[in-house]
C-alpha cells in the first residue's frame, strides 16, 4: 500500500521518505478539495480530474526528490 515505484523501494530511507511525502501531500489535497466543495460544489468528474492531475504532479516531485537522495 502507498507510493510504490522502483525508485521508492530501492532503499529503506527512500521508502520511508516517499511514504511520508505521499501521505502528507495526499491528505493536503483531499482537505483542499473538501474545503472547495463546501463553498463551491464540484462534480465528481471535476474532482476526479483534479485528483489525477495532483497525483501526477505529486509523483513527479517525489521521484525528483528521491533521485536527489543518496543511494
N, C-alpha and C positions, 0 to 999 in steps of 0.2 A: 504494500500500500504506500502511497505517497509519490514523490517525484523520483522516477526510476529511469535513468539513462545510463549508458555505459560509462560516461564521464562521472556521474554522481556515485556510481558504485565502485569506482576504481580504488578508493581508499576509504577507511573508516572516517577520517577527518572530512573528506568531501561529502560523504554520505550524510553525516550529521549537519554540516553546513547547508547542503541543498534542501534537506527536510525542514530545517529551521526557516530558511528564506521562503520556501514554497508555502508553508502553512501561514507564516506571517502575512505574506502578500495575498494569499487566497482569502484569508479572513478579512483583511482590509478591503479587498474588492467586494466581497459579499456585504460587508457593513455599508459601504458606499452605495451599493445597489439598493439595499433595503431603505436607506435614508432617501434616496432619489424617488423610489417607488411610493414612499409615504406622501411626498409633496407633488409628484408628477407621475402617476401610474404609467408604466411602460408595458407593452405587450410581452408575452412570453418569448416571441421571436426576437424582439429587440434585446431583451435581457440575455438571450442565448448568444446572439451575435457579440454583445459587449463582453460576455464571459470568454468566448472563444478568442476574440482579439486580445483580451487581457492575458489569457493563458499563453498565447504565442509570444507576446511581449515579455511576460514574466520568464518564460523558458529561455528566451534569447539572453536576458540579463543574467539569469542563473548560470547558464552554460558559459557565458563570458567570464563571470567571476570564478567559476570552477577552473577554467583554463588558466587564470592568473594565479591560482593557488599552487603551492609547491606540491609536487607529486610524492 
